[in-house]
Amino acid sequence: MADAPYKIVATEQNFAQAVIEASEQQPVLVDFWAPWCGPCRTLMPMLDRIADDYGGRFVLAKVNTDEEQRIAGHFGIRSIPTVMLIHRGEVVEQVVGVQPETAIRALLDKHLGAAPAEPDETTALLDAAATQLELRDVAAATEAIRQLEAAAPDHPALKLLRAQLAFVEAANAHPDVPALRARLDVNPADLEARHAFAAHHALAGDYATALSEWLEIMRRDRRYGDELARRSLLLAFEALGEGHELVLATRRRMASLLH
């Protein structure tokens, strides 16, 4: 793990200096993990690769929650993996569970700031698309993604952005999540509500629930909405990446439904 100066193992002994004080100079991405945690093993190599790609622009700190229970308790860690970004002594971002690589990179880019030169057109368009998606402004996000497609048609972030745009459209059509849950309680065959419910979960990063809901739509009516559930699953697969454990498991379940 600690094979580069920007990758450290954080312990109770070094946390104040190596994480909190160090974050005054550059952001520190803290990965709370444990040896028994399967999703942690999925996330760890991804974070290592991202740290290498950024070449020391941030510090990656690993906290083994089994060994460092006081640190985990101090930050209120309830589920792992949890990733926190600490900058200037404060927690500025926190995500729970395995996230798409593009989401981790976007989280970092928000706080790393621009390079000494002005950000190029692609970076500006990426920021604009991510911001408009966060605001759930479909029209503005669509235009930013269109411009990004024209400027950088092979950009790896486009798959995630397109997927998020589709999920935002579905969620915006039915913004009241408790009402969707109530509709499903009354009528589990309400596929419109189930699709919107899945989209909300995908936008919240809970892809496990979203994929399960879309599989349930496929099980009930494969052809609903011109195969809307299958198309949504494929968008989610692109957002997560084909090697993601959720994608592999869901593809197997899809195959059993299709055949």
Protein Blocks (a to p, Z undefined) as FASTA:
>chain_A
ZZcfkbccddfklmmmmmmmmmmmpccddddddfklmklmmmmmmmmmmmmmnnopaccd
dddfklmmmlmmmnopabdcdddddeehiafbdcedjddfklmmmmmmmmnopafbdcdf
klmmmmmmmmmmmnopaklmmmmmmmmmmmmmmbfklmmmmmmmmmmmmmmmmmblklmm
mmmmmmmmlmklmmmmmmmmmmnopamlmmmmmmmmmmmommgghillmmmmmmmmmmno
pklmklmmmmmmmmmmmZZ
